Amino acid sequence: MLDLERFNVRVYGLCLKQGKILITDEIRGGTKMTKFPGGGLEYGEGLTDALKREFQEELGVDIEVNDFFYINDFLQVSSFDQRDQMLSVYYFVTLQSESFEVSEIPFDFKTEEPQCFRWLDLKELKSDGFTFPIDQVVVDKLKK
């Protein structure tokens, strides 16, 4: 029996450019992860405002939030806290500028912050290249 206590709402941006998609490699709480840029909804925030804030915090860029793409419709317990039920929302986004550093190599951190961004060719997009189950579903849907 699951002992869930709360919802953990996440929002992510799917940023496409010239046949590539923006992804992030991070280490959080000792866990290496490859995922889409975005993060957690804070109290008092709407989904699109949270996504804009996350891109500003992580990449230092403004985005335009475009079409809704996906929300998970299955139970997913958090990998970090077994009391949290995950609800992840994905939107297509457009960058207003590209004033951030990207890497060609996974987990190639250029600063003290254990996070880097990569443009991944859509032809190389594979669900098993992503850490979390909901992202893996999104990858499969993007490939269709």
C-alpha distance (Angstrom), angle and dihedral (degrees) to the residues before:
residue distance angle dihedral
M1 . . .
L2 3.79 . .
D3 3.78 118.1 .
L4 3.81 99.1 -153.9
E5 3.80 117.3 169.5
R6 3.79 107.2 173.1
F7 3.78 148.4 7.8
N8 3.79 121.0 -105.4
V9 3.81 108.1 -156.8
R10 3.81 116.4 -159.9
V11 3.79 129.7 -177.7
Y12 3.81 126.1 -160.2
G13 3.78 137.7 -171.9
L14 3.78 124.5 -134.3
C15 3.78 104.5 -155.6
L16 3.81 115.1 -173.1
K17 3.80 125.0 -171.5
Q18 3.79 130.5 165.6
G19 3.80 94.9 -21.3
K20 3.80 94.3 -44.0
I21 3.80 136.0 101.2
L22 3.80 127.6 -145.8
I23 3.81 115.7 -118.7
T24 3.78 135.1 169.9
D25 3.78 133.5 -136.8
E26 3.80 114.3 -154.8
I27 3.76 144.5 164.5
R28 3.82 113.9 -142.7
G29 3.79 124.1 168.5
G30 3.79 89.2 -8.3
T31 3.82 92.4 -55.7
K32 3.81 120.3 123.1
M33 3.77 111.0 -143.7
T34 3.77 140.8 175.6
K35 3.78 113.3 -158.3
F36 3.77 145.7 133.8
P37 3.83 118.9 -73.6
G38 3.79 114.7 -92.1
G39 3.77 139.8 74.0
G40 3.75 148.3 -165.9
L41 3.76 130.3 -14.1
E42 3.79 112.8 -122.5
Y43 3.80 124.5 -147.5
G44 3.79 111.7 -86.4
E45 3.82 93.4 25.2
G46 3.76 131.6 112.3
L47 3.80 119.5 -137.3
T48 3.80 97.0 -105.2
D49 3.82 92.5 44.8
A50 3.81 89.2 52.1
L51 3.79 91.2 50.6
K52 3.80 91.9 49.8
R53 3.80 89.9 49.1
E54 3.80 92.6 49.2
F55 3.81 92.9 51.8
Q56 3.80 89.9 47.4
E57 3.82 92.0 49.5
E58 3.80 97.0 43.0
L59 3.82 103.1 34.2
G60 3.79 103.8 15.1
V61 3.82 91.5 -125.3
D62 3.76 137.4 116.1
I63 3.78 119.8 -124.3
E64 3.75 138.6 -164.3
V65 3.79 111.1 -130.9
N66 3.79 109.4 -138.7
D67 3.79 131.9 173.4
F68 3.78 125.1 -4.7
F69 3.82 110.4 -113.9
Y70 3.80 112.1 177.5
I71 3.80 148.7 -14.3
N72 3.78 120.8 -168.9
D73 3.80 113.2 -107.0
F74 3.80 95.7 -170.7
L75 3.77 132.7 76.1
Q76 3.78 112.8 -92.2
V77 3.79 120.6 176.5
S78 3.80 115.7 -151.2
S79 3.79 117.4 -98.0
F80 3.81 88.1 -141.8
D81 3.81 103.0 44.1
Q82 3.79 122.4 23.0
R83 3.82 89.9 -154.6
D84 3.82 92.4 65.3
Q85 3.79 125.6 88.6
M86 3.81 109.0 -155.1
L87 3.77 124.3 -133.1
S88 3.82 111.4 -178.8
V89 3.80 123.9 -171.5
Y90 3.82 123.5 -166.5
Y91 3.80 128.6 -160.6
F92 3.76 132.5 177.9
V93 3.80 108.9 -115.5
T94 3.79 137.4 -169.9
L95 3.79 121.9 -145.2
Q96 3.81 115.3 -126.1
S97 3.82 89.4 -155.9
E98 3.78 138.2 -2.3
S99 3.77 100.8 -135.2
F100 3.79 95.6 138.0
E101 3.76 132.3 95.2
V102 3.78 120.5 -107.1
S103 3.76 130.5 -165.3
E104 3.78 132.0 -145.6
I105 3.81 91.2 -153.6
P106 3.84 125.3 67.8
F107 3.81 114.3 -112.5
D108 3.81 92.0 7.5
F109 3.81 96.9 149.3
K110 3.81 114.9 -167.1
T111 3.82 95.7 -175.8
E112 3.80 138.9 34.9
E113 3.80 88.4 -90.6
P114 3.83 107.8 93.5
Q115 3.79 94.3 -133.9
C116 3.79 134.7 95.0
F117 3.78 136.0 169.9
R118 3.80 130.7 -132.1
W119 3.77 137.3 -174.9
L120 3.79 106.4 -131.1
D121 3.79 120.2 -161.2
L122 3.80 109.1 -117.5
K123 3.81 88.7 -131.9
E124 3.83 88.1 62.3
L125 3.80 94.4 47.2
K126 3.82 109.9 124.5
S127 3.78 128.2 169.3
D128 3.81 92.9 -134.8
G129 3.81 88.6 59.5
F130 3.81 88.9 70.8
T131 3.78 125.0 76.6
F132 3.78 103.6 -143.0
P133 3.83 128.8 62.2
I134 3.81 95.9 -130.1
D135 3.82 91.6 52.6
Q136 3.80 88.1 50.0
V137 3.81 90.2 56.3
V138 3.81 89.7 48.5
V139 3.81 90.7 52.3
D140 3.79 90.9 52.3
K141 3.81 90.5 49.8
L142 3.81 91.9 47.9
K143 3.78 91.0 53.1
K144 3.83 92.7 56.1
